[in-house]
Amino acid sequence: MTKMKLALAQINTKLGDVDANLEKHLNLIGKATARGSDLILFPELSLTGYTLQDITPTVAHRPTSDDPIFRPLLEASNEIDMVVGFVNEDERHRFYIADAYLSEGKVLHVHHKVYLPTYGLFDEGRFFAWGDSIRAFDTRFGRVGMLICEDFWHISPPYLLWLDGADILLLTSASPGRGLNDDNRLESARWVEHTNQAYANLFTSFVAHSNRVGYEDGLHFWGGSTVYDPNGELLAKAPYQEEALTFVDLDLNQLHRTRARLPLLRDERTALVERELGRILGSNDRKAHTGR
């Protein structure tokens, strides 16, 4: 497949009301399907809301066909691929901030958030378990990687996905607004947009970001979802401060054109990185044991 129509579902959610959030998902999935979209991307924790805290166990689900929330989503995925955000409960009753990629009635991949911010206004580490893997996976559009919010603000997760073959990086977030610039743009929005564009440039890959909007428990989510191509060019941008379903056509042949001109992936020296990381980690281990 050389063309792909992507829909960014920038939504507000009802905290803890999974049934209402599911209804909104299915409505937007229907609209995106009617427009001929191939994939719809929802924000972080799109099925539950963000500031869950003590109610986390009550909104957890498992992405299986016998789950009452995932059953209709899996059925809908026979018409359109989708990424949904949810709380995943594993077999030992640990709870994760998670994204699931659904396609043709199947769960292709589940990503557990690796970096849980627990500083400033964030408190995720108190209520959620840490994810411990970063994997790319195959779709009908090629190889894809998913990351959740703070995962993308560390350079190692997108770098690992790039090396694992991902040409399309899907980012979901519930990013609160903080700070103002001279142009009245939120500082958090400016920083996120610059980071997304930088990764599209550095990894010569598509970067698609879906961020939520609205207010919840004193937090303000700013929206502004974006898509950048492998040249770092902005292909689509959703509005700030309002719900929106934003459509964009991706020309997957751009990967060939960009990497023929700029062979950063070809020239990446992974063995050198492995060797130097081993040296650095070994040095840090020695310092820890000697106290030096």
C-alpha positions as CSV (number, residue, x, y, z in Angstrom):
1,M,0.0,0.0,0.0
2,T,1.5,3.4,-1.1
3,K,-1.3,5.7,0.1
4,M,-2.9,5.9,3.5
5,K,-5.7,8.1,4.8
6,L,-5.3,8.9,8.5
7,A,-7.9,10.4,10.9
8,L,-6.8,12.1,14.1
9,A,-9.6,11.8,16.6
10,Q,-8.9,14.7,19.0
11,I,-11.5,14.3,21.7
12,N,-12.6,15.2,25.2
13,T,-13.4,12.3,27.5
14,K,-15.7,11.7,30.5
15,L,-13.6,10.7,33.5
16,G,-14.3,7.1,34.4
17,D,-17.3,6.8,32.1
18,V,-16.1,4.1,29.7
19,D,-19.5,3.4,28.2
20,A,-20.0,7.1,27.2
21,N,-16.4,7.3,25.9
22,L,-17.0,4.1,23.9
23,E,-20.1,5.6,22.3
24,K,-18.0,8.6,21.2
25,H,-15.4,6.3,19.8
26,L,-17.9,4.4,17.7
27,N,-19.5,7.5,16.4
28,L,-16.2,9.0,15.2
29,I,-15.1,5.6,13.8
30,G,-18.3,5.6,11.7
31,K,-17.5,9.1,10.4
32,A,-13.9,8.2,9.6
33,T,-15.0,5.1,7.9
34,A,-17.5,7.0,5.8
35,R,-14.7,9.3,4.7
36,G,-12.6,6.4,3.5
37,S,-10.1,6.5,6.3
38,D,-7.7,3.6,6.7
39,L,-6.7,4.3,10.3
40,I,-8.1,6.4,13.2
41,L,-5.9,7.5,16.0
42,F,-7.4,8.3,19.4
43,P,-5.5,10.0,22.3
44,E,-4.0,8.6,25.5
45,L,-6.5,6.9,27.8
46,S,-9.3,7.9,25.4
47,L,-11.7,5.3,26.8
48,T,-11.3,6.3,30.4
49,G,-10.1,9.8,31.0
50,Y,-6.7,10.8,32.5
51,T,-6.8,11.7,36.2
52,L,-8.1,8.3,37.3
53,Q,-6.1,7.8,40.5
54,D,-8.1,5.5,42.9
55,I,-10.8,4.5,40.3
56,T,-8.1,3.0,38.0
57,P,-9.1,-0.6,38.8
58,T,-12.8,0.0,38.1
59,V,-12.1,1.2,34.5
60,A,-9.5,-1.4,33.4
61,H,-10.2,-3.7,30.5
62,R,-8.5,-6.4,28.5
63,P,-8.3,-6.1,24.7
64,T,-10.1,-9.4,23.9
65,S,-13.2,-10.3,21.9
66,D,-15.1,-11.3,25.0
67,D,-14.5,-7.9,26.7
68,P,-17.7,-5.8,26.5
69,I,-15.8,-2.6,25.6
70,F,-13.4,-4.1,23.1
71,R,-15.9,-6.4,21.4
72,P,-17.6,-3.6,19.4
73,L,-14.2,-1.9,18.7
74,L,-12.8,-5.2,17.3
75,E,-15.9,-5.6,15.1
76,A,-15.5,-2.0,13.8
77,S,-11.8,-2.7,13.1
78,N,-13.0,-4.9,10.2
79,E,-13.7,-1.7,8.4
80,I,-10.9,0.6,9.7
81,D,-7.7,0.2,11.7
82,M,-7.7,2.0,15.0
83,V,-5.5,2.9,18.0
84,V,-7.4,3.4,21.3
85,G,-6.1,4.3,24.7
86,F,-7.2,2.4,27.8
87,V,-6.2,1.0,31.1
88,N,-4.9,-2.6,30.7
89,E,-5.1,-5.1,33.5
90,D,-2.7,-8.0,33.2
91,E,-3.2,-11.6,34.6
92,R,-1.5,-10.6,37.9
93,H,-3.8,-7.5,38.3
94,R,-1.3,-4.8,37.5
95,F,-2.6,-1.8,35.7
96,Y,-1.0,-0.1,32.7
97,I,-1.6,3.0,30.7
98,A,-1.9,1.3,27.3
99,D,-2.6,1.7,23.6
100,A,-4.1,-1.1,21.5
101,Y,-3.8,-1.3,17.7
102,L,-6.9,-3.1,16.3
103,S,-7.2,-4.3,12.7
104,E,-9.5,-6.7,10.8
105,G,-11.0,-8.0,14.1
106,K,-7.7,-8.6,15.8
107,V,-5.4,-7.0,18.3
108,L,-2.1,-6.5,16.4
109,H,-0.2,-4.9,19.3
110,V,-0.6,-3.5,22.8
111,H,1.9,-0.9,24.1
112,H,2.3,-0.3,27.8
113,K,3.6,3.2,28.7
114,V,7.2,3.0,29.6
115,Y,7.9,6.4,31.2
116,L,5.4,7.4,33.9
117,P,5.8,11.0,34.8
118,T,5.6,11.5,38.6
119,Y,6.7,15.1,39.1
120,G,5.0,18.5,39.0
121,L,1.3,18.0,38.2
122,F,1.8,14.3,37.2
123,D,1.2,11.4,39.6
124,E,1.2,8.3,37.3
125,G,3.8,6.3,39.1
126,R,1.5,6.0,42.2
127,F,-1.3,4.3,40.3
128,F,0.2,2.4,37.3
129,A,2.8,-0.2,36.6
130,W,5.7,0.7,34.3
131,G,5.8,-0.9,30.8
132,D,9.0,-2.8,30.1
133,S,9.2,-3.3,26.3
134,I,9.3,-1.2,23.1
135,R,8.4,-3.1,19.9
136,A,7.5,-2.2,16.3
137,F,4.9,-4.4,14.6
138,D,3.6,-5.1,11.1
139,T,0.4,-3.7,9.7
140,R,-1.1,-3.5,6.2
141,F,0.6,-0.1,5.8
142,G,4.0,-1.3,6.8
143,R,5.9,-1.5,10.1
144,V,4.5,0.8,12.8
145,G,5.5,1.8,16.3
146,M,3.3,3.3,19.1
147,L,4.4,5.4,22.0
148,I,2.4,7.2,24.8
149,C,3.1,10.8,25.8
150,E,6.3,10.9,27.9
151,D,7.6,7.9,26.1
152,F,8.2,10.2,23.1
153,W,10.0,12.9,25.1
154,H,12.9,10.5,25.8
155,I,15.0,9.8,22.7
156,S,15.5,6.1,23.3
157,P,11.9,4.8,22.6
158,P,11.6,6.4,19.1
159,Y,15.2,5.4,18.3
160,L,14.5,1.8,19.3
161,L,11.3,1.7,17.2
162,W,13.3,3.2,14.2
163,L,15.9,0.5,14.5
164,D,13.1,-2.1,14.9
165,G,11.8,-1.2,11.5
166,A,9.0,1.3,12.3
167,D,8.4,3.8,9.4
168,I,5.3,5.3,11.0
169,L,5.4,6.5,14.6
170,L,2.1,6.9,16.3
171,L,2.0,9.0,19.4
172,T,-0.9,9.5,21.7
173,S,-1.1,11.9,24.6
174,A,-3.1,13.6,27.2
175,S,-0.8,16.6,27.4
176,P,-1.9,19.4,29.8
177,G,-1.3,23.0,28.8
178,R,1.5,24.9,30.6
179,G,3.1,28.3,30.1
180,L,2.5,31.0,27.4
181,N,4.8,32.3,24.7
182,D,4.9,35.8,23.1
183,D,2.6,34.5,20.3
184,N,0.0,33.3,22.9
185,R,0.8,29.7,22.1
186,L,1.2,27.4,25.0
187,E,4.8,26.6,25.9
188,S,3.9,22.9,26.2
189,A,2.4,22.9,22.7
190,R,5.4,24.7,21.2
191,W,7.8,22.2,22.8
192,V,5.8,19.1,21.8
193,E,5.4,20.3,18.2
194,H,9.1,21.0,17.9
195,T,10.0,17.6,19.3
196,N,7.6,15.8,16.9
197,Q,9.0,17.6,13.9
198,A,12.6,16.9,15.1
199,Y,11.9,13.1,15.3
200,A,10.3,13.1,11.9
201,N,13.5,14.7,10.6
202,L,16.0,12.7,12.5
203,F,14.3,9.3,11.8
204,T,13.1,10.2,8.3
205,S,9.7,8.7,9.3
206,F,6.1,9.7,9.5
207,V,5.1,11.0,13.0
208,A,1.4,11.2,13.8
209,H,0.3,12.6,17.2
210,S,-3.2,12.6,18.7
211,N,-3.6,14.8,21.8
212,R,-6.8,15.1,23.8
213,V,-8.7,18.3,24.6
214,G,-10.9,19.7,27.4
215,Y,-10.7,20.1,31.1
216,E,-10.5,17.4,33.8
217,D,-9.9,17.7,37.5
218,G,-8.2,21.1,37.2
219,L,-6.1,20.1,34.1
220,H,-6.5,21.7,30.7
221,F,-5.7,19.6,27.6
222,W,-4.8,21.7,24.5
223,G,-5.3,19.4,21.5
224,G,-3.3,20.6,18.5
225,S,-2.7,17.1,17.0
226,T,-0.2,17.0,14.2
227,V,1.2,14.8,11.4
228,Y,4.7,15.3,10.0
229,D,6.3,13.6,7.0
230,P,9.8,12.1,6.7
231,N,11.1,15.5,5.6
232,G,9.7,17.1,8.8
233,E,7.1,18.9,6.8
234,L,3.8,19.5,8.6
235,L,1.0,17.6,6.8
236,A,-1.9,18.3,9.1
237,K,-2.7,20.2,12.3
238,A,-5.9,20.0,14.4
239,P,-7.1,23.1,16.1
240,Y,-6.2,24.0,19.7
241,Q,-8.8,23.8,22.5
242,E,-11.6,22.0,20.6
243,E,-12.6,18.5,19.6
244,A,-11.9,17.7,16.0
245,L,-11.7,14.8,13.5
246,T,-8.8,15.8,11.2
247,F,-8.0,13.9,8.0
248,V,-4.7,13.6,6.2
249,D,-3.5,11.6,3.2
250,L,0.0,10.0,3.6
251,D,2.1,9.2,0.6
252,L,4.1,6.3,1.9
253,N,6.5,6.7,-1.1
254,Q,7.9,9.7,0.6
255,L,9.9,7.3,2.7
256,H,11.8,6.2,-0.4
257,R,12.3,9.8,-1.7
258,T,13.6,11.1,1.6
259,R,15.9,8.2,2.5
260,A,17.4,8.2,-1.0
261,R,18.4,11.8,-0.4
262,L,19.2,11.5,3.2
263,P,20.4,7.9,4.1
264,L,20.5,8.4,7.9
265,L,19.0,5.0,8.5
266,R,21.5,3.3,6.2
267,D,24.5,4.9,7.9
268,E,23.4,4.4,11.5
269,R,26.1,2.6,13.4
270,T,24.2,0.4,15.8
271,A,27.2,-1.8,16.7
272,L,29.0,1.3,17.8
273,V,26.0,2.4,19.9
274,E,25.8,-1.0,21.5
275,R,29.5,-1.0,22.3
276,E,29.5,2.5,23.8
277,L,26.4,1.8,25.9
278,G,28.0,-1.3,27.3
279,R,31.1,0.8,28.2
280,I,29.0,3.5,29.8
281,L,26.8,1.1,31.8
282,G,29.8,-0.9,32.8
283,S,31.5,2.2,34.0
284,N,28.4,3.3,36.0
285,D,28.2,-0.1,37.6
286,R,31.8,0.0,38.7
287,K,31.3,3.5,40.2
288,A,28.2,2.3,42.0
289,H,30.1,-0.6,43.6
290,T,33.2,1.4,44.5
291,G,31.4,4.6,45.5
292,R,33.5,6.6,43.1
